[in-house]
Amino acid sequence: MGLKKQLWQVAGGAAALLASGIVQAADLPKTMVWTSYDFGSAGFAQASAVANAFQKKFGTRIRIVPSGTGIGRMLPVTQRKAHYGFLATEAFFAAEGTYDFAVQSWGPQDLRIVLAPPTGTGLTVPKGSKFADGANLKGVRLGYVKGNPSVNVKTDALLAYAGLTRDDIKAVWFGGYGVMKGARLTGKIDGFLMSPYSGITRELEASPAGIDWVQFDPKNKEGWARIQKIAPMYSPLSIDDGAGMEKGKPVNIIEFRYPMMSTYADRSAEEVYTVTKAMHDAFDLYKDVNATTKNWILSKAGRTPADVAWHRGSVKYLKEKGVWTSEDEAWNQARLARHAKVIEEWDNATDAFNQWRAAEKKKGNKIKAAKAWPGYWADHRKKAGLD
């Protein structure tokens, strides 16, 4: 499985010792490392709120490693340098082995969710902009982030609402998520994907240009079908409590799961059970930190669907608390089967690809793996019924 296999021998020994210590103690570790979106993001704010609560209630110190890219949030977790990632939709792409994770050094990652609260997202533009209607985005200048399919693919999905693609707009590329704020403030872009509750969004709301939310009418079934074909994790959301919104005048934006507290399937069930329990036990200490932390309540954050399957340790605790239903279990089993199928087909495709390259080499044709593999994997996915 690509990078995971390559790094396991290096990091596995330390990870095993860490997991063993946790299991023996049947308690939270004294220190943990988590990854999240970068400073100013809603994900960082939520991870920080939970980390502070853990230190107050359990004496556990948590170091948060922020990153503006999906790869940056995933890599420390993959290397076992971080215990958990507060991930966005890179969890879905990593599990599927698509986009930035379609390269041979990555491939499908066997991720699992601990908890996954629902939240809102969308595009904002300067107040009064003609682009505030999702059906009128042609020609808009939107920010994209290198190495962050979570932002990029979902932005593409919102363009699809009106039948548009990147060819119909001006895509402006950045090296990280947070730097797009400056570009928006200086007028270099019209907008980018953001949370209604993040510090960045509040700053833009308070700026001279202000913000309007680009609206996507939930009654437009064809438009939403196009959105969900690209981003199946999206659904309509109508809210009035975020930045740039007015009470009693809800805006029609997007709902999805974020941030998803995630780890690998092979992390011990005992540890994940303990962490899930701690998230619940400390809830009163972080639930009112901002408008989104209340969504970590088990009845919301412990329910399917989400981008990947739930971890068995988390499921055990959710069952004990009466949150996990038969419908959740059925969804989770189907998602686990999907994970297994994707991993199996990646291995099948890898074997077939290597055989094809060897055969071509005998004919005198040199196939560059890095260039040929993405297309080969995409074709294999279609033939295997994954897409």
Disulfide bonds with the S-S distance in Angstrom:
none
